């Protein structure tokens, strides 16, 4: 598949964090925020000020009343200021995929150049538009983003602004002075236009630190080797890229960040911006040099403690009367141009014989001497030293390409990240850790050192290593965390070239797009040969139950596309071999939820072979997968013997399972209860086991074991111990419940599969819950029926109330929610097993129910409950569309259409413009659509980069019309269709 299915960590999550822990000067406890807001948080400005009109009656947020001269200045500036709505469509370098809003301002009206922040122009693929003062919208794309500093330029076509003259704001970096009155004008806290007043208080603040990587958050970008201006203007998210204006209407700085706990803002000075703009205006590349050293401006009292000579300080103060400090080496990167010469703590004196105490003249020298040698004079502990260092091209260590493979994205390690952790600028960085490169350890920050024993010092070596590896081959990968270079790790990954593409994306600043190039077709998988293995010997004290370990296997599942509300992309647990000759293994549906994906079975912790999904039970928590028995040779696996007796409360059983470390566990315990339970439903519908009796055990060890079997004294299987997927909690985690079920329902399915027949199950499409007789009496239950219940089930006096019917089913045409089931085909129903779906159910059943205190005799049609639900997936504008699956039909009483939004990818048009999982799509450009085919026909042939009107209805039946601008370059329309003849059981089709 050519588009990201489940980027990492990148699939429809909450990533609204904009304030990250960091250090400000010498106070590491301060928090700073980068001024960028998301569209779905617009309007959360903490303090609202009265609206005022500024020219043309346009309402703006005003922090203070404007003086007449300021009023004129702002009126003239407003037409040049734009609101920017954008997405970084893919993870790259320090940033993940995201959608956000920010500000910018026109600096060249003829060429259509907008100045904004680097973190707005994005290091990675960018899609966005600028909205001008009169609400004209125009596409923009980046033409430059600085490798280090927080500024970039976007380009637009001035001819497309038709209803107002395009104006520009002049840059005046030299006008920035302490005490200067300023106005910050931009998109503050999601408002279209806000004006905030302040005064510049500092010109020599070191660059703010927005923090490094934190758990689950990738926020690696930080500016350095520059001063920032500081002022008190109290801007908020969304003001990134706003101009900082003086009373003449000139920009003296660029809004960049602010303090999250104080009314302090940080502005980027415009000296280097003005230089870059001149180069871009004449069509020249912006030269940037580096010696791979981060400098910090330290006051004289601090540099004296570093051994700075008093005579040198006297000379510098005389040469620069207003100077208060010196540049000090803070980080010297290993293997860089300066690694053999400079050390941390070195105080910079001169460059090429000229005293340098400020960042701007120092960077000017570097930028004008790329590839040449410069002479640095430093003081180290009071001793002067001279070094000759070659200036490196900064762009050469700033990545401008990435590789997509196996659902992951990787790029060369950038100077930006290497500097943060003082690492050499080398290695392959996993910028989107998903798919085959979802490695063990922290969520972010992996650097790949080798692939299949081949070193990968850069992306080219990485590509060549992967090209030689056949599809589905299992290979070792060595890697380490960028935050812990001392600890090396190795993982065995499976080469994945059949679900996703292997291609290179290269930035093109002429078109603003990243151009994709295929890196070749995959090598075909190697043919598998039989392999033999033996099982580890277990202690005799385990008794006959130890033989069951010859029937236990490990089942792993990789899910390339999240559908049906399932929250994970990888699952692993124990399975039980029920037929060693046919190669049939039963496993929980929490491990194998559907057919799309790669399934593998591990035998004796020694052999791993592929398997395929052959059956998914529609209501019970188990799946059946099959493997080729010839591939495990003479490995002594056994079919688990099935007991003829059922589990009984109070009886002794043996729990034979794998614990949370996937280690074998065997313990004798007692069945504490067997009762009907209801797994809580999640807000996002997904498979839940229903209508079953759950077994609980008298041992805390059971809750540490996700899957296994329950065996009698003779070592025969009476039940399965499984993990049940439950509801999502408020903190975003998913509850799992460890419970047992009887083996009889599983055995019936396996008998059909032994005959090479997939059973077609029929039954009542309802979810039931137990109701006690004491409650049923008040619902109108007669004494005659009370006696029938007592006779039918002496152990448990209960009936079942229909909690919900399945929308659209034949059963739902007759039965209603809250009906109490009394009998089916003459049998009094007191056990969930009596309501099981199975092959022998007829097309209708005779039922007696209790409804509104009335007994009703009904003929109720049964419903075919298919094993496999989802057989077609449509990928459009980053949204994953499918037919409503059974969990949706259970939770929703209305089906507005058969087009259900199962997910969306971050950074996609769907994410940017508001398509949300659990919505239905009912119309496209005013045309009603009811099926997936209707939708495909409606979007087929629509022009690229144009808006499409999509009518959606939320799960709570609230209609909404959205305008979605499609971007087929990054998000082509495609289908995934079930095809048993295809290599992986699914076939991808592109929709032109």
ZAFI-292712 format. One line per field, with one value per residue (C-alpha): residue number from 1; y, z, x. Coordinates in steps of 0.5 Angstrom, whole numbers. Layout:
! ZAFI-292712
i = [NUM|...]
Y = [Y|...]
Z = [Z|...]
X = [X|...]
END
This chain:
! ZAFI-292712
i = [1|2|3|4|5|6|7|8|9|10|11|12|13|14|15|16|17|18|19|20|21|22|23|24|25|26|27|28|29|30|31|32|33|34|35|36|37|38|39|40|41|42|43|44|45|46|47|48|49|50|51|52|53|54|55|56|57|58|59|60|61|62|63|64|65|66|67|68|69|70|71|72|73|74|75|76|77|78|79|80|81|82|83|84|85|86|87|88|89|90|91|92|93|94|95|96|97|98|99|100|101|102|103|104|105|106|107|108|109|110|111|112|113|114|115|116|117|118|119|120|121|122|123|124|125|126|127|128|129|130|131|132|133|134|135|136|137|138|139|140|141|142|143|144|145|146|147|148|149|150|151|152|153|154|155|156|157|158|159|160|161|162|163|164|165|166|167|168|169|170|171|172|173|174|175|176|177|178|179|180|181|182|183|184|185|186|187|188|189|190|191|192|193|194|195|196|197|198|199|200|201|202|203|204|205|206|207|208|209|210|211|212|213|214|215|216|217|218|219|220|221|222|223|224|225|226|227|228|229|230|231|232|233|234|235|236|237|238|239|240|241|242|243|244|245|246|247|248|249|250|251|252|253|254|255|256|257|258|259|260|261|262|263|264|265|266|267|268|269|270|271|272|273|274|275|276|277|278|279|280|281|282|283|284|285|286|287|288|289|290|291|292|293|294|295|296|297|298|299|300|301|302|303|304|305|306|307|308|309|310|311|312|313|314|315|316|317|318|319|320|321|322|323|324|325|326|327|328|329|330|331|332|333|334|335|336|337|338|339|340|341|342|343|344|345|346|347|348|349|350|351|352|353|354|355|356|357|358|359|360|361|362|363|364|365|366|367|368|369|370|371|372|373|374|375|376|377|378|379|380|381|382|383|384|385|386|387|388|389|390|391|392|393|394|395|396|397|398|399|400|401|402|403|404|405|406|407|408|409|410|411|412|413|414|415|416|417|418|419|420|421|422|423|424|425|426|427|428|429|430|431|432|433|434|435|436|437|438|439|440|441|442|443|444|445|446|447|448|449|450|451|452|453|454|455|456|457|458|459|460|461|462|463|464|465|466|467|468|469|470|471|472|473|474|475|476|477|478|479|480|481|482|483|484|485|486|487|488|489|490|491|492|493|494|495|496|497|498|499|500|501|502|503|504|505|506|507|508|509|510|511|512|513|514|515|516|517|518|519|520|521|522|523|524|525|526|527|528|529|530|531|532|533|534|535|536|537|538|539|540|541|542|543|544|545|546|547|548|549|550|551|552|553|554|555|556|557|558|559|560|561|562|563|564|565|566|567|568|569|570|571|572|573|574|575|576|577|578|579|580|581|582|583|584|585|586|587|588|589|590|591|592|593|594|595|596|597|598|599|600|601|602|603|604|605|606|607|608|609|610|611|612|613|614|615|616|617|618|619|620|621|622|623|624|625|626|627|628|629|630|631|632|633|634|635|636|637|638|639|640|641|642|643|644|645|646|647|648|649|650|651|652|653|654|655|656|657|658|659|660|661|662|663|664|665|666|667|668|669|670|671|672|673|674|675|676|677|678|679|680|681|682|683|684|685|686|687|688|689|690|691|692|693|694|695|696|697|698|699|700|701|702|703|704|705|706|707|708|709|710|711|712|713|714|715|716|717|718|719|720|721|722|723|724|725|726|727|728|729|730|731|732|733|734|735|736|737|738|739|740|741|742|743|744|745|746|747|748|749|750|751|752|753|754|755|756|757|758|759|760|761|762|763|764|765|766|767|768|769|770|771|772|773|774|775|776|777|778|779|780|781|782|783|784|785|786|787|788|789|790|791|792|793|794|795|796|797|798|799|800|801|802|803|804|805|806|807|808|809|810|811|812|813|814|815|816|817|818|819|820|821|822|823|824|825|826|827|828|829|830|831|832|833|834|835|836|837|838|839|840|841|842|843|844|845|846|847|848|849|850|851|852|853|854|855|856|857|858|859|860|861|862|863|864|865|866|867|868|869|870|871|872|873|874|875|876|877|878|879|880|881|882|883|884|885|886|887|888|889|890|891|892|893|894|895|896|897|898|899|900|901|902|903|904|905|906|907|908|909|910|911|912|913|914|915|916|917|918|919|920|921|922|923|924|925|926|927|928|929|930|931|932|933|934|935|936|937|938|939|940|941|942|943|944|945|946|947|948|949|950|951|952|953|954|955|956|957|958|959|960|961|962|963|964|965|966|967|968|969|970|971|972|973|974|975|976|977|978|979|980|981|982|983|984|985|986|987|988|989|990|991|992]
Y = [0|7|11|11|6|7|12|11|14|17|15|19|21|27|31|37|38|45|46|42|42|46|50|58|61|58|56|49|49|54|52|55|54|54|59|54|52|47|48|44|48|55|60|58|65|65|72|76|83|87|87|93|95|96|98|96|94|88|85|84|82|88|88|95|101|103|110|114|113|106|105|108|103|97|99|99|92|88|87|83|79|72|66|60|53|47|40|36|30|25|25|27|29|32|33|28|29|34|39|46|54|59|66|69|76|78|80|80|82|81|74|72|71|70|70|65|60|54|50|52|52|44|40|35|35|41|42|49|55|62|66|74|79|79|72|70|63|61|55|56|52|52|55|55|53|55|48|51|58|58|62|60|62|60|62|64|66|74|73|69|75|78|83|87|89|85|89|87|89|91|88|93|88|94|98|93|97|96|99|100|100|94|91|83|82|75|69|69|63|61|68|70|77|79|85|85|90|90|93|90|88|84|84|78|73|66|62|59|51|48|41|35|28|26|20|19|26|28|35|35|42|48|54|55|60|66|71|72|78|78|82|82|81|75|72|65|59|60|67|63|67|74|80|84|91|98|104|105|99|95|88|88|81|75|72|65|62|64|63|58|61|68|74|73|72|71|74|72|77|79|80|73|73|79|76|69|73|77|71|68|74|73|66|64|58|61|59|56|54|50|48|43|47|50|56|60|67|67|74|76|74|67|67|69|63|59|62|68|73|79|83|80|82|89|89|87|91|97|95|94|98|95|88|84|77|72|66|60|53|49|43|40|34|28|27|34|39|42|35|35|42|45|43|45|51|54|62|65|71|72|69|70|75|79|79|76|77|76|71|75|76|69|66|71|69|61|63|66|61|54|49|54|54|59|61|61|64|61|61|55|56|62|59|62|57|58|53|52|49|48|50|45|46|46|44|37|35|37|32|33|26|20|13|9|2|-3|2|6|12|14|19|21|23|31|36|38|32|30|37|35|29|30|25|24|27|20|14|12|15|12|18|14|8|4|-3|-7|-2|-1|-3|-5|0|8|10|15|16|10|10|4|1|-5|-9|-16|-15|-10|-3|3|9|13|12|10|4|3|2|-2|-7|-7|-9|-15|-18|-22|-21|-24|-26|-25|-21|-18|-10|-7|0|4|10|17|19|13|11|7|1|-3|-7|-12|-14|-19|-16|-19|-16|-13|-11|-13|-9|-2|1|2|9|15|22|28|35|39|47|49|45|45|37|32|27|20|15|7|3|-3|-9|-14|-20|-26|-30|-35|-42|-45|-52|-56|-55|-59|-57|-60|-58|-56|-61|-59|-61|-68|-64|-61|-68|-70|-62|-61|-65|-59|-55|-59|-56|-49|-44|-37|-33|-26|-21|-15|-11|-6|-2|-1|-2|-4|0|-4|0|-4|-5|-11|-17|-23|-29|-36|-41|-48|-53|-57|-61|-62|-66|-60|-55|-52|-47|-43|-36|-30|-25|-20|-23|-24|-19|-20|-22|-17|-17|-22|-28|-32|-38|-40|-47|-49|-42|-45|-45|-39|-40|-36|-38|-35|-34|-39|-37|-31|-33|-27|-27|-31|-29|-34|-34|-40|-40|-45|-47|-52|-58|-60|-54|-56|-63|-68|-63|-67|-62|-65|-64|-62|-67|-65|-66|-69|-66|-58|-54|-53|-48|-51|-56|-56|-55|-53|-47|-48|-41|-36|-31|-23|-25|-31|-36|-42|-43|-49|-48|-52|-48|-47|-45|-39|-38|-39|-33|-29|-23|-16|-13|-6|-3|3|10|7|1|-5|-13|-15|-22|-23|-28|-32|-35|-33|-37|-34|-37|-37|-35|-28|-31|-32|-24|-24|-30|-27|-34|-41|-47|-50|-57|-63|-68|-72|-66|-66|-59|-56|-49|-43|-38|-31|-24|-20|-13|-8|-1|5|9|16|16|13|6|0|-5|-12|-17|-24|-30|-37|-40|-47|-51|-54|-48|-48|-56|-55|-50|-54|-61|-57|-54|-61|-63|-57|-53|-46|-47|-42|-40|-38|-35|-29|-22|-20|-18|-21|-20|-24|-22|-25|-28|-22|-17|-21|-21|-14|-14|-18|-26|-30|-36|-41|-39|-38|-45|-47|-43|-47|-53|-52|-49|-51|-48|-41|-38|-33|-31|-26|-19|-17|-11|-9|-12|-12|-6|-8|-15|-20|-21|-14|-14|-17|-17|-11|-8|-10|-16|-22|-28|-34|-40|-41|-47|-50|-49|-45|-41|-40|-41|-37|-43|-44|-38|-40|-39|-45|-48|-52|-46|-46|-40|-38|-40|-40|-35|-33|-27|-22|-15|-9|-14|-18|-25|-26|-32|-30|-33|-30|-30|-32|-28|-31|-28|-28|-30|-25|-18|-13|-15|-8|-2|5|10|17|23|20|17|9|7|1|-2|-2|-8|-12|-7|-1|-5|-7|0|5|4|8|7|13|10|4|8|8|12|7|12|17|19|25|30|28|32|28|30|37|39|35|28|24|16|13|18|16|19|20|25|28|34|34|27|22|16|10|4|4|3|9|13|11|12|19|21|18|23|29|34|34|40|42|42|36|37|31|31|27|24|23|17|21|23|30|32|36|39|39|42|37|39|33|32|26|26|24|21|17|14|7|0|-6|-12|-19|-24|-31|-32|-26|-27|-24|-25|-18|-14|-7|-3|5|9|14]
Z = [0|-2|3|11|14|21|22|28|34|28|28|30|37|42|41|43|48|46|52|54|60|58|61|60|62|68|71|68|72|67|62|55|49|42|39|35|35|33|29|34|40|37|41|48|49|57|57|52|51|48|40|36|29|25|18|14|20|21|28|32|39|42|48|49|46|40|40|33|30|32|29|22|23|24|19|14|16|17|9|9|15|14|18|16|16|15|16|16|13|15|21|19|23|30|28|27|23|25|23|26|25|25|23|17|14|7|6|-2|-5|-12|-11|-6|-1|7|13|18|23|21|26|21|15|17|16|13|7|8|5|7|5|7|9|8|11|6|7|1|1|-3|-3|0|0|3|-1|5|12|16|18|25|26|27|21|14|8|4|-3|-6|-13|-12|-18|-14|-9|-13|-9|-5|-6|-4|1|4|11|11|15|20|24|26|29|35|41|49|51|44|44|39|37|35|30|28|29|37|40|34|33|26|28|34|37|43|45|49|50|48|55|52|46|48|51|49|45|49|50|48|51|48|47|53|53|47|45|40|41|39|35|39|36|38|36|36|41|42|44|50|51|55|50|53|46|46|41|34|34|31|25|27|26|31|29|31|30|23|21|20|23|28|30|29|34|36|43|50|57|59|66|65|60|57|49|45|38|33|31|23|21|18|16|12|9|7|4|-1|-3|-5|-8|-13|-14|-10|-5|2|4|11|15|21|25|29|36|40|43|49|51|58|62|64|71|69|64|69|73|67|67|62|63|67|61|56|59|60|52|50|54|52|45|46|51|51|51|58|56|51|47|50|47|50|46|41|37|36|29|27|24|31|35|35|37|41|48|52|56|51|51|44|43|35|29|23|28|29|36|36|42|38|34|28|26|28|23|18|18|17|12|7|8|7|5|7|13|19|25|32|38|44|52|55|63|62|56|49|43|36|32|24|23|16|15|13|9|14|9|8|15|15|12|6|4|8|6|7|8|12|15|18|16|17|15|16|23|23|26|30|34|34|38|43|45|43|38|32|26|23|23|21|25|26|25|25|29|26|22|22|25|31|36|43|48|48|43|40|39|35|31|27|27|22|18|18|20|15|18|16|18|13|9|3|6|10|3|0|6|5|-2|-1|4|1|3|10|11|19|20|26|27|32|34|40|43|42|49|51|47|52|51|44|43|38|35|30|25|19|12|10|3|1|5|4|-1|-1|-3|-3|-1|-3|-2|-8|-6|-13|-13|-5|-6|-4|-10|-9|-12|-12|-9|-13|-13|-7|-7|-7|0|0|0|7|9|15|21|27|35|41|48|54|59|65|72|74|79|74|73|67|65|63|57|55|54|47|45|47|42|41|36|34|29|25|23|18|18|24|22|26|32|34|38|37|31|34|39|42|46|47|42|43|38|37|31|30|23|20|24|27|33|37|40|43|38|42|39|32|31|23|17|15|17|18|23|25|30|34|37|42|43|37|30|27|21|18|19|16|19|18|22|27|32|31|38|42|44|40|33|29|25|21|19|15|19|14|16|23|21|27|32|38|38|40|39|46|49|50|56|56|62|63|68|75|80|86|82|82|75|72|69|64|61|59|63|62|60|55|60|62|68|71|77|80|83|84|79|84|79|72|71|65|64|60|57|58|51|48|46|39|37|37|38|45|46|48|51|55|61|64|69|74|78|85|84|83|78|73|72|70|64|58|55|56|58|64|64|69|73|67|63|58|56|59|57|55|59|55|55|53|50|54|54|53|60|61|60|54|56|54|59|58|62|64|64|62|57|56|51|48|43|40|39|35|30|30|28|22|20|20|14|10|12|15|19|17|24|25|31|35|33|40|46|53|60|66|70|77|78|84|78|73|78|78|70|70|70|72|78|72|69|76|77|70|71|77|74|68|72|79|80|78|77|72|65|60|58|51|52|45|38|32|28|21|22|21|29|30|26|31|38|42|47|54|52|57|53|57|52|45|41|47|52|58|57|63|61|55|52|50|46|42|35|31|25|26|28|23|19|25|32|36|42|48|51|56|54|58|63|57|55|47|43|37|30|30|24|26|23|19|23|18|21|17|17|13|6|3|6|2|3|2|4|10|12|13|11|11|12|19|23|28|34|30|29|36|39|34|33|26|20|16|11|10|9|16|18|22|22|20|19|23|18|13|9|13|20|18|16|21|19|25|27|28|23|17|10|7|1|-3|-7|-6|-8|-4|-2|1|0|-1|-8|-9|-5|-10|-16|-13|-12|-18|-23|-18|-19|-15|-10|-10|-4|-4|0|5|9|15|21|28|32|36|29|29|21|19|12|11|6|5|0|-3|-4|-8|-8|-1|0|-7|-7|-6|-4|0|-3|0|-5|-2|-9|-7|-3|3|2|0|-6|-7|-12|-14|-16|-21]
X = [0|3|0|1|-4|-2|4|6|3|1|-6|-11|-9|-9|-3|-5|1|5|8|14|19|26|31|31|38|40|33|31|24|21|17|16|11|12|6|3|-5|-9|-16|-19|-17|-18|-22|-19|-16|-15|-17|-22|-21|-27|-27|-25|-25|-19|-20|-26|-30|-26|-26|-19|-18|-14|-10|-10|-13|-9|-6|-8|-1|-1|-8|-5|1|-4|-9|-3|0|-6|-7|0|-1|-4|-7|-3|-7|-2|-1|6|3|9|14|21|27|24|17|11|5|1|-4|-4|-5|0|1|6|7|8|15|16|9|11|15|9|14|11|16|14|17|21|17|11|14|16|22|18|13|8|1|-2|-6|-6|-12|-11|-15|-21|-21|-18|-15|-9|-4|3|9|16|22|26|27|33|37|38|34|27|25|22|19|13|11|4|2|0|-4|-9|-11|-16|-20|-15|-8|-2|2|9|12|19|24|28|33|37|31|30|32|31|25|22|14|12|5|5|0|-3|-7|-7|-10|-14|-17|-17|-13|-11|-6|-2|2|9|16|22|26|32|36|41|37|40|35|29|29|23|25|28|24|19|15|10|12|17|19|26|27|30|34|41|47|43|40|33|29|25|18|12|6|3|1|-2|-2|-3|2|8|10|7|11|13|12|15|11|13|10|17|18|23|23|19|14|17|15|13|13|8|7|9|7|14|15|21|22|27|32|31|39|40|32|34|40|36|31|36|39|32|29|35|34|41|41|42|49|50|56|58|63|59|59|54|56|52|53|56|56|63|62|61|67|71|70|72|79|78|84|82|86|82|76|79|81|74|70|74|73|65|63|56|58|57|59|63|61|63|63|57|57|62|60|64|67|65|70|72|72|79|80|75|72|66|68|72|71|72|76|77|75|80|84|77|74|67|63|56|52|51|58|60|55|56|64|61|56|61|67|64|69|75|79|78|82|79|83|80|82|82|83|86|91|90|90|89|86|85|78|75|68|62|56|50|45|50|48|41|36|32|30|27|25|18|19|15|10|16|20|27|32|39|40|40|45|39|38|45|47|42|45|52|52|56|52|51|46|39|34|27|23|16|17|12|11|17|21|17|22|23|24|22|17|22|29|32|38|39|46|46|41|42|49|51|53|48|52|47|41|44|47|41|37|42|42|34|34|38|33|27|20|18|25|27|33|37|37|42|40|40|36|39|38|42|48|51|46|45|39|38|31|29|24|20|22|15|14|7|3|7|12|19|20|24|22|26|24|23|23|21|14|14|12|17|18|17|22|21|26|25|20|21|25|20|20|25|21|21|24|22|25|26|26|25|21|24|24|19|19|15|12|7|4|0|-1|6|4|0|6|7|0|2|4|6|1|3|0|2|-4|-2|-9|-13|-20|-26|-24|-18|-13|-7|-2|1|-1|2|-1|-1|-5|-7|-6|-13|-11|-4|-5|-9|-5|-11|-9|-15|-13|-16|-20|-16|-10|-12|-18|-19|-16|-12|-5|1|0|6|6|12|13|18|21|25|21|17|13|7|0|-7|-13|-19|-24|-27|-32|-38|-40|-34|-27|-23|-20|-18|-11|-8|-1|3|5|10|14|16|18|18|17|13|7|1|-7|-9|-14|-21|-25|-32|-34|-35|-32|-36|-36|-32|-28|-20|-17|-10|-8|-3|-1|4|5|6|14|11|14|10|6|2|-2|-7|-13|-20|-26|-29|-35|-38|-43|-45|-41|-42|-35|-36|-37|-32|-34|-31|-34|-30|-31|-33|-35|-42|-47|-42|-41|-34|-30|-26|-20|-18|-11|-8|-3|-9|-9|-2|-3|-6|-8|-8|-12|-16|-15|-18|-14|-12|-9|-15|-18|-24|-23|-19|-16|-16|-15|-22|-21|-25|-27|-22|-20|-20|-13|-13|-11|-15|-18|-17|-20|-17|-23|-24|-29|-32|-28|-35|-36|-29|-29|-36|-32|-26|-30|-32|-26|-23|-28|-25|-31|-32|-38|-44|-47|-54|-57|-61|-57|-58|-54|-57|-55|-58|-64|-66|-72|-73|-73|-77|-83|-83|-83|-89|-86|-92|-91|-92|-86|-82|-83|-81|-74|-73|-74|-70|-64|-64|-57|-58|-65|-64|-67|-64|-66|-64|-60|-59|-61|-56|-59|-61|-61|-67|-68|-68|-75|-78|-75|-74|-69|-71|-75|-74|-73|-77|-76|-74|-77|-80|-74|-74|-67|-63|-56|-52|-50|-58|-57|-51|-50|-49|-50|-56|-60|-66|-68|-73|-75|-81|-80|-84|-82|-84|-85|-88|-91|-94|-92|-92|-91|-87|-84|-77|-72|-65|-59|-53|-47|-41|-34|-31|-34|-29|-27|-27|-23|-23|-17|-19|-16|-12|-19|-20|-27|-31|-38|-40|-38|-42|-40|-42|-49|-50|-48|-52|-60|-59|-55|-55|-51|-46|-40|-37|-30|-26|-20|-16|-8|-5|-3|-8|-14|-19|-15|-14|-21|-25|-27|-27|-27|-34|-38|-42|-41|-48|-46|-41|-41|-49|-50|-52|-48|-50|-45|-37|-38|-43|-37|-32|-36|-37|-30|-27|-24|-25|-19|-13|-12|-19|-25|-30|-36|-37|-43|-42|-47|-44|-45|-50|-53|-51|-50|-45|-42|-34|-30|-24|-18|-16|-8|-7|0|1|-6|-8|-15|-15|-18|-16|-20|-20|-17|-16|-11|-7|0|-3|-10|-12|-11|-9|-13|-12|-18|-16]
END
